[in-house]
Amino acid sequence: MMKSLLAALATFLFAITVSAHAQTFTTLASFTATTGATPLSPLVQGFDGNLYGTTVQYGYGFGTFIRVTSSGVVTPLYSFCQNLTDSGCPDGSYPQGTVALGTDGNFYGVTEGGYYSSTGNGTVYKITAAGALTTLHTFCALPGCADGEYPTLGLTLARSGDFYGLSNAPEDSTAFDGQIFEISSSGAFHNVLTVCPNTLCPADAGPIGSLLLSSAGAFLSPGPGAGDGNGPGSLYNMSASGVPTLVLAFCDDSVCHGGGGYNRTPLVESPTGEIYGTFVEGGSSTNCTYAPGCGTAFEVTPFGAGYFNKIHNFCAEAGCADGFAPGPLIQASDGNYYGTTTGGGKYGYGTIFRILATGNFAVVHNFSPADGYSPTPIALLQATDGNLYGATSQTIYRVSLGIAPFVKTVMNSGKVGGTVIILGNNLTGTTSVTFGGIAAAFTVVSSTEITATVPSGATTGNIQVVTPTSTLRSNVAFQVLP
């Protein structure tokens, strides 16, 4: 009886939380043949407060790098494959995956195609906020294609200021599942881990999904299961030097922990260190008629005694009103997790959903043809104005949930005396910046950027910025490193 009363109370409190966040969905812009279409990279906020990202269509036919203002003005800054020759596109083609913001204010990403043909081996690029692009690396450049090819998942900024990513195995290779690489902002490239170097993967095969830099300093990612690199997957962490460790086998039993097994969907870390993610397939919903399953959301405790907890089966509601085939999760500054589904919902074109760690679930928005049909399977972005931003193949949209503005850092960790870049909105006239309550020296660079010095005596905690009109807190705790 007590358990049922607590469950009812949790549901009631969650309903209050949902109703308190009245949502407003706004289509900011529709793509054109000039701007590009079908983004396959999440939007990222730049130093200037604008949003940036890539598309895989239009431009010269091989994708674009775009800027999006808060008022919905989309500007194509660069069209890939500008120099199409008999040898291909030296600047790359078909940009995909996460675009990382560097500490220098430039953006770093990957293309799936590259120099050797218009659908070739892929590149790593750097591009400025003005659209000046530099190709940092062309894949299949090392002897025997030891650097792999066709990177599609994007890049992750490391504590060193370098970037980590994953290339696929060379074409027709059965030697390994992928190659983890590190690359500097100037293009210094080296491999750090060959994933599954044999046809039979070892227990510590290593990650082959998008890399999440955790608060513990390790990179976390889904990867192949031991034995069969193409079979049910596992969760791995990896040191910056490329040493992998198995955290949890998602499918070490006949029911795959109720999850979906192998998946490359990006992960997200909670403030207390738990890892949350989704499986596009799998689950045990009785309403799902898709044989591989309609997807799940899950929680994993990655360090110490790891455990797996399935927190939602998609298509749990009649007619799949809650959606199916979920994309990645993000944790917003209100503490809740948000994501999209590419199918299901009221109109059959997918949903935006909110989910708590306890599994309580609510649909925030149902997509329809008027919205540009289904959302693309990429992560949402919460910008420092508090709003969520995402894309369909035809549009860019904003979801306002009444979440307060906040500030965020480009790098979420640093040492005492180090410089930290803080991004936000309406920062002009800032009177105070504190790290865990300790005052810091700072400079207001613009209305959207502050540089601050980690003060002596600071400990891990939230950054607070006091402006003439508000007090802003960072969306995550800043880690003060020894």
Phi and psi in degrees as a GROMACS rama.xvg file:
@    title "Ramachandran Plot"
@    xaxis  label "Phi"
@    yaxis  label "Psi"
@TYPE xy
-60.7106  -41.2695  MET-2
-62.4106  -42.0563  LYS-3
-67.9269  -35.5619  SER-4
-65.3007  -41.0058  LEU-5
-64.9848  -40.3148  LEU-6
-63.684  -41.5053  ALA-7
-64.2188  -40.0078  ALA-8
-63.8747  -41.4652  LEU-9
-62.4574  -41.3718  ALA-10
-64.5332  -40.94  THR-11
-63.769  -45.5807  PHE-12
-63.7769  -37.7084  LEU-13
-65.8681  -38.3817  PHE-14
-62.5574  -37.681  ALA-15
-63.2828  -43.4437  ILE-16
-60.1905  -44.3944  THR-17
-63.3508  -45.9026  VAL-18
-68.2574  -27.1084  SER-19
-71.1915  -19.3819  ALA-20
-105.585  69.2723  HIS-21
-61.3482  129.821  ALA-22
-102.001  145.532  GLN-23
-124.369  117.353  THR-24
-97.1497  127.976  PHE-25
-130.188  127.105  THR-26
-80.507  112.575  THR-27
-77.9652  -41.4101  LEU-28
-158.02  153.213  ALA-29
-110.837  138.068  SER-30
-71.9161  153.182  PHE-31
-129.268  174.866  THR-32
-64.8972  -19.35  ALA-33
-84.8737  -43.7047  THR-34
-78.7833  -27.8563  THR-35
108.843  177.131  GLY-36
-158.216  164.295  ALA-37
58.4787  73.2372  THR-38
-66.7841  134.603  PRO-39
-119.775  21.8423  LEU-40
-133.07  139.088  SER-41
-63.036  151.464  PRO-42
-67.4238  151.92  LEU-43
-134.759  141.057  VAL-44
-86.4226  131.007  GLN-45
-91.9104  177.391  GLY-46
-60.4061  -27.9336  PHE-47
-87.7143  2.91154  ASP-48
87.3868  -11.2785  GLY-49
-79.1216  165.084  ASN-50
-105.818  145.373  LEU-51
-132.295  153.629  TYR-52
-175.666  -172.253  GLY-53
-127.726  157.899  THR-54
-124.331  161.433  THR-55
-108.389  2.28236  VAL-56
-125.403  160.39  GLN-57
68.3697  -152.302  TYR-58
65.4095  -123.234  GLY-59
-87.6299  9.55016  TYR-60
104.075  -0.688826  GLY-61
-126.355  15.0719  PHE-62
106.219  162.211  GLY-63
-137.167  161.338  THR-64
-109.335  126.373  PHE-65
-123.936  158.205  ILE-66
-117.308  139.423  ARG-67
-127.06  124.588  VAL-68
-87.434  166.922  THR-69
-65.8064  -20.4672  SER-70
-89.2584  -2.49781  SER-71
96.0184  16.0354  GLY-72
-83.2571  119.76  VAL-73
-102.68  125.615  VAL-74
-121.727  120.856  THR-75
-75.1975  118.331  PRO-76
-92.2566  -26.3555  LEU-77
-155.592  136.561  TYR-78
-108.812  121.808  SER-79
-71.4126  157.346  PHE-80
64.0951  42.0747  CYS-81
-68.2043  -25.7747  GLN-82
-112.981  51.8421  ASN-83
-62.8992  120.817  LEU-84
-131.109  -176.834  THR-85
-62.1229  -23.5626  ASP-86
-90.9719  -4.68391  SER-87
112.56  -149.289  GLY-88
-116.529  97.3773  CYS-89
-64.2597  -20.9978  PRO-90
-90.7264  1.67836  ASP-91
91.1839  167.04  GLY-92
-152.327  154.369  SER-93
58.2487  67.4594  TYR-94
-66.6648  137.558  PRO-95
-146.102  166.511  GLN-96
80.2863  -179.939  GLY-97
-66.1427  129.43  THR-98
-92.4083  123.09  VAL-99
-96.2648  136.918  ALA-100
-87.3901  124.154  LEU-101
-86.789  165.32  GLY-102
-69.6011  -10.504  THR-103
-91.4678  1.43126  ASP-104
86.8275  -4.81566  GLY-105
-88.3145  166.662  ASN-106
-111.963  144.038  PHE-107
-129.669  132.714  TYR-108
-156.095  -172.252  GLY-109
-130.102  154.433  VAL-110
-116.888  148.871  THR-111
-78.752  -36.1273  GLU-112
-94.4885  166.124  GLY-113
-157.043  -145.589  GLY-114
-72.3875  -39.421  TYR-115
-74.4601  -23.521  TYR-116
-162.093  168.606  SER-117
-66.1073  -15.3042  SER-118
-120.63  34.3802  THR-119
-77.4625  -136.423  GLY-120
-92.22  -13.1502  ASN-121
99.8328  161.329  GLY-122
-141.37  164.4  THR-123
-111.212  132.67  VAL-124
-126.968  158.428  TYR-125
-120.47  137.463  LYS-126
-141.381  138.733  ILE-127
-82.8273  168.543  THR-128
-67.0051  -13.5863  ALA-129
-93.1814  -7.51193  ALA-130
97.7789  14.928  GLY-131
-84.1396  116.945  ALA-132
-104.998  139.799  LEU-133
-125.937  126.949  THR-134
-81.3706  117.492  THR-135
-88.9043  -31.4098  LEU-136
-156.281  139.485  HIS-137
-112.18  125.123  THR-138
-73.5465  160.983  PHE-139
64.7176  33.0308  CYS-140
-95.6372  -21.4049  ALA-141
-86.7083  158.215  LEU-142
-54.2711  130.841  PRO-143
67.1175  20.4206  GLY-144
56.2946  40.9167  CYS-145
-66.1861  -17.5889  ALA-146
-88.2076  -0.613737  ASP-147
78.5944  -161.286  GLY-148
-162.042  171.822  GLU-149
52.7392  58.4342  TYR-150
-71.0078  136.069  PRO-151
-133.417  -10.3043  THR-152
-96.3058  -6.78047  LEU-153
89.0922  -162.815  GLY-154
-126.432  155.493  LEU-155
-125.135  129.812  THR-156
-75.8488  127.741  LEU-157
-97.1965  168.571  ALA-158
-62.5331  -24.6373  ARG-159
-74.0049  -13.7708  SER-160
93.0676  -8.47172  GLY-161
-84.3439  177.555  ASP-162
-123.835  145.334  PHE-163
-117.917  146.425  TYR-164
-155.766  -176.391  GLY-165
-133.799  128.959  LEU-166
-105.707  156.528  SER-167
-79.1265  164.941  ASN-168
-64.1935  149.361  ALA-169
-54.3128  150.918  PRO-170
-55.9843  135.113  GLU-171
69.2717  9.59711  ASP-172
-83.8426  138.093  SER-173
-112.54  12.4322  THR-174
-80.2876  -34.8076  ALA-175
-157.148  166.896  PHE-176
-90.1856  -19.0084  ASP-177
173.563  173.75  GLY-178
-132.248  118.652  GLN-179
-81.4929  130.445  ILE-180
-127.44  158.861  PHE-181
-120.922  138.517  GLU-182
-142.122  138.186  ILE-183
-87.135  171.387  SER-184
-66.9563  -16.2525  SER-185
-97.9191  -4.27148  SER-186
102.442  5.48214  GLY-187
-67.2786  119.428  ALA-188
-118.777  137.288  PHE-189
-155.232  151.164  HIS-190
-77.9001  141.23  ASN-191
-116.049  -19.2205  VAL-192
-159.38  128.982  LEU-193
-93.9892  118.927  THR-194
-86.7215  124.297  VAL-195
57.854  68.4247  CYS-196
-69.4631  -9.02075  PRO-197
-116.529  173.858  ASN-198
-70.4378  -22.2938  THR-199
-108.709  117.499  LEU-200
-73.5756  136.374  CYS-201
-74.3866  171.385  PRO-202
-62.6067  -30.6542  ALA-203
-103.996  47.3654  ASP-204
-56.9864  -42.0585  ALA-205
111.19  167.514  GLY-206
-76.8961  146.534  PRO-207
-133.977  14.383  ILE-208
-108.858  -173.996  GLY-209
-60.0834  138.918  SER-210
-91.6503  129.286  LEU-211
-107.076  121.714  LEU-212
-80.0383  111.977  LEU-213
-85.3156  168.806  SER-214
-65.3972  -21.7976  SER-215
-81.6041  -2.80431  ALA-216
90.632  -4.04586  GLY-217
-93.4717  155.307  ALA-218
-90.8982  129.185  PHE-219
-111.186  141.518  LEU-220
-166.734  150.417  SER-221
-65.3318  157.748  PRO-222
-156.785  -177.674  GLY-223
-72.3649  154.814  PRO-224
-80.4329  156.155  GLY-225
-61.3212  138.79  ALA-226
96.2696  -61.5391  GLY-227
-118.217  108.576  ASP-228
-64.8424  -18.1327  GLY-229
-103.491  8.03764  ASN-230
-97.8818  -161.25  GLY-231
-55.8867  143.042  PRO-232
-98.5449  -176.334  GLY-233
-141.04  172.952  SER-234
-110.076  131.809  LEU-235
-124.468  153.788  TYR-236
-116.355  160.885  ASN-237
-144.649  135.302  MET-238
-73.5794  165.482  SER-239
-61.8758  -24.2459  ALA-240
-86.1112  -4.08875  SER-241
99.0703  18.6427  GLY-242
-90.1466  116.092  VAL-243
-92.0072  151.361  PRO-244
-137.404  131.368  THR-245
-72.3211  127.539  LEU-246
-96.9757  -48.3012  VAL-247
-159.836  136.345  LEU-248
-88.1942  117.218  ALA-249
-65.4901  -28.911  PHE-250
-130.113  63.6038  CYS-251
-97.1282  13.0658  ASP-252
-143.385  178.834  ASP-253
-68.9666  -17.5958  SER-254
-109.961  9.31289  VAL-255
54.2067  38.5625  CYS-256
55.6364  19.6596  HIS-257
75.1909  8.89829  GLY-258
-97.7241  -146.512  GLY-259
-125.422  9.25013  GLY-260
70.3969  -134.999  GLY-261
-63.8108  133.759  TYR-262
-163.632  148.977  ASN-263
-109.307  10.0238  ARG-264
-60.6687  132.28  THR-265
-58.6002  153.917  PRO-266
-107.632  167.883  LEU-267
-139.154  146.403  VAL-268
-106.553  136.532  GLU-269
-81.7521  164.926  SER-270
-59.7237  -23.6007  PRO-271
-99.1519  8.05845  THR-272
98.8754  -5.78088  GLY-273
-72.7048  152.707  GLU-274
-109.788  131.57  ILE-275
-117.997  146.954  TYR-276
-164.38  -175.401  GLY-277
-134.282  153.744  THR-278
-109.568  130.016  PHE-279
-65.5611  -32.1763  VAL-280
-120.71  -176.317  GLU-281
87.8628  -171.728  GLY-282
96.8765  175.772  GLY-283
-133.373  33.8434  SER-284
-72.5864  130.787  SER-285
-74.4976  -15.6288  THR-286
-84.9011  -10.6985  ASN-287
-83.2206  125.264  CYS-288
-102.57  1.99806  THR-289
-86.2565  119.696  TYR-290
-54.8818  -43.2087  ALA-291
-71.8321  -9.62095  PRO-292
104.215  157.928  GLY-293
-100.439  3.02227  CYS-294
106.576  159.476  GLY-295
-142.443  163.087  THR-296
-113.964  143.468  ALA-297
-142.044  164.888  PHE-298
-127.918  139.974  GLU-299
-134.13  134.768  VAL-300
-91.027  110.797  THR-301
-86.5999  -21.3  PRO-302
-115.9  145.743  PHE-303
79.1049  -135.06  GLY-304
-82.6143  94.3259  ALA-305
-69.2422  143.652  GLY-306
-142.982  159.464  TYR-307
-116.044  134.651  PHE-308
-135.483  114.648  ASN-309
-77.4016  125.758  LYS-310
-110.412  -11.7588  ILE-311
-161.569  134.795  HIS-312
-96.6242  120.567  ASN-313
-75.3027  155.564  PHE-314
66.2124  30.3089  CYS-315
-76.9018  -21.399  ALA-316
-97.6847  155.051  GLU-317
-56.9438  136.065  ALA-318
69.1714  17.1138  GLY-319
52.9769  43.0681  CYS-320
-63.0838  -22.4254  ALA-321
-88.5916  -0.968163  ASP-322
91.8626  168.62  GLY-323
-147.687  165.9  PHE-324
59.3098  68.6492  ALA-325
-73.4301  147.802  PRO-326
-89.869  -169.074  GLY-327
-65.3794  158.455  PRO-328
-96.5159  152.54  LEU-329
-126.356  155.072  ILE-330
-104.061  120.283  GLN-331
-82.9495  171.602  ALA-332
-71.8306  -8.34248  SER-333
-84.9825  0.836658  ASP-334
90.2048  -8.71263  GLY-335
-91.3278  162.395  ASN-336
-104.183  140.382  TYR-337
-131.012  148.287  TYR-338
-164.035  -177.22  GLY-339
-127.357  157.874  THR-340
-118.011  147.112  THR-341
-90.4525  -3.76926  THR-342
-145.705  170.896  GLY-343
78.5184  -161.916  GLY-344
85.8322  -177.196  GLY-345
-59.4159  -39.6248  LYS-346
-107.125  -1.79403  TYR-347
86.6587  5.42076  GLY-348
-109.704  15.4338  TYR-349
101.498  175.218  GLY-350
-141.764  163.986  THR-351
-107.391  132.469  ILE-352
-127.964  158.255  PHE-353
-120.122  137.918  ARG-354
-142.414  137.897  ILE-355
-92.6895  162.806  LEU-356
-60.4534  -24.8716  ALA-357
-77.2119  -10.1131  THR-358
101.574  -9.30623  GLY-359
-61.6296  134.673  ASN-360
-132.916  143.064  PHE-361
-147.849  141.023  ALA-362
-81.6608  127.485  VAL-363
-90.8682  -36.7232  VAL-364
-153.318  141.88  HIS-365
-105.691  122.942  ASN-366
-76.4644  147.969  PHE-367
-139.644  171.079  SER-368
-55.4598  -29.6036  PRO-369
-65.9373  -21.1858  ALA-370
-91.279  -1.99462  ASP-371
97.7671  25.7751  GLY-372
64.9673  -140.183  TYR-373
-80.4945  149.441  SER-374
-70.5961  151.771  PRO-375
-72.9515  151.998  THR-376
-80.4703  57.0951  PRO-377
-125.059  164.908  ILE-378
-71.5049  146.724  ALA-379
-69.4891  162.45  LEU-380
-118.593  131.596  LEU-381
-98.2092  113.573  GLN-382
-81.4255  168.746  ALA-383
-71.8653  -5.80292  THR-384
-80.236  -1.39957  ASP-385
93.0656  -13.7398  GLY-386
-84.6502  157.906  ASN-387
-98.5756  142.465  LEU-388
-129.912  142.802  TYR-389
-157.37  -170.62  GLY-390
-146.761  149.254  ALA-391
-104.773  -176.968  THR-392
-67.4671  -18.2575  SER-393
-116.774  -15.6807  GLN-394
-141.362  164.236  THR-395
-115.905  134.925  ILE-396
-129.165  161.535  TYR-397
-127.305  139.9  ARG-398
-120.383  116.921  VAL-399
-99.4526  120.706  SER-400
-114.031  7.32112  LEU-401
77.6188  16.1225  GLY-402
-80.4051  135.224  ILE-403
-67.2979  150.588  ALA-404
-60.4005  159.758  PRO-405
-150.561  -178.666  PHE-406
-119.506  156.626  VAL-407
-140.12  155.448  LYS-408
-105.788  149.753  THR-409
-67.4992  -42.6112  VAL-410
-115.969  127.569  MET-411
-88.2189  15.6905  ASN-412
-152.535  159.308  SER-413
178.347  167.798  GLY-414
-97.4023  158.901  LYS-415
-56.211  130.988  VAL-416
94.0215  -11.7972  GLY-417
-80.1165  158.027  GLY-418
-91.4623  134.722  THR-419
-121.708  133.674  VAL-420
-98.2909  123.073  ILE-421
-112.542  128.703  ILE-422
-110.725  146.769  LEU-423
-173.716  -159.352  GLY-424
-131.927  146.554  ASN-425
55.2859  47.9941  ASN-426
-90.447  -7.41962  LEU-427
-58.9082  134.051  THR-428
85.0868  9.90217  GLY-429
-53.0759  134.429  THR-430
-107.606  -14.9121  THR-431
-157.549  139.439  SER-432
-131.431  125.566  VAL-433
-127.845  146.623  THR-434
-110.677  107.047  PHE-435
57.2374  33.678  GLY-436
91.2904  -6.16177  GLY-437
-97.2292  125.347  ILE-438
-65.4659  140.555  ALA-439
-121.91  148.838  ALA-440
-71.9782  139.782  ALA-441
-151.418  162.019  PHE-442
-133.315  128.967  THR-443
-83.4385  109.259  VAL-444
-78.9875  -41.2934  VAL-445
-160.244  -176.474  SER-446
-68.8321  -10.9371  SER-447
-121.816  4.81044  THR-448
-147.438  135.464  GLU-449
-129.803  140.142  ILE-450
-107.552  136.707  THR-451
-136.598  157.109  ALA-452
-106.233  127.626  THR-453
-61.3105  117.682  VAL-454
-79.0392  154.409  PRO-455
-62.3267  136.323  SER-456
91.4614  -6.87076  GLY-457
-69.3775  144.761  ALA-458
-125.822  166.909  THR-459
-57.46  130.023  THR-460
171.348  -176.125  GLY-461
-77.0804  147.664  ASN-462
-88.9139  139.983  ILE-463
-122.818  132.14  GLN-464
-121.773  124.21  VAL-465
-104.398  119.667  VAL-466
-109.662  172.982  THR-467
-61.8647  -19.6875  PRO-468
-116.111  -13.8196  THR-469
-162.443  166.473  SER-470
-113.284  119.929  THR-471
-109.776  139.067  LEU-472
-114.532  153.214  ARG-473
-71.2001  150.837  SER-474
-74.1396  -22.3559  ASN-475
-136.017  160.679  VAL-476
-68.8699  137.043  ALA-477
-87.8497  128.119  PHE-478
-90.2972  122.914  GLN-479
-90.7106  115.466  VAL-480
-88.286  150.767  LEU-481
